[in-house]
Amino acid sequence: MLRNIPANLSPELVRILMEMGHGDEILLADANFPGHHLHPRTVRADGLMIPDLLRSILTLMPLDRYSDYQVALMETVGDDPRPPVWDVYEQIWTEAEASAGPVTARTIERMAFYEHTPSVYAVVLTGETALYGNLILKKGVL
């Protein structure tokens, strides 16, 4: 055991966060996301919800302030409303990054999001069941 490492971050996930460089992205995917199909570096975090995982990851990883966005979400389709989970995510990243300033989020059209997935450093498949729960984080520097 180590101090100050959130208990819900597996050794494999901590290793991935350590390996990532500035500008690399990690996708926190909901339970329905085809991660294994789209990316060879897919980590399972079954039973963990994205808000809890997001809070833990942001205790270790800064977001990229040299990019025009720090987080990306899968755009809703048609008349689907803004997912309530996005407000939860926004509250978490706002608190975690308060000293660095506002976080800029972008949305990526659904099919383009899937096409973007192979370019991220890793995919973390969670137990999240919220619709449009997928979230990409862009790693910054200390």
Summary of the structure (lengths in Angstrom):
residues: 142
radius of gyration: 14.0
end to end distance: 24.0
largest distance: 47.0
contacts: 419
relative contact order: 0.32
helix: 33%
strand: 20%
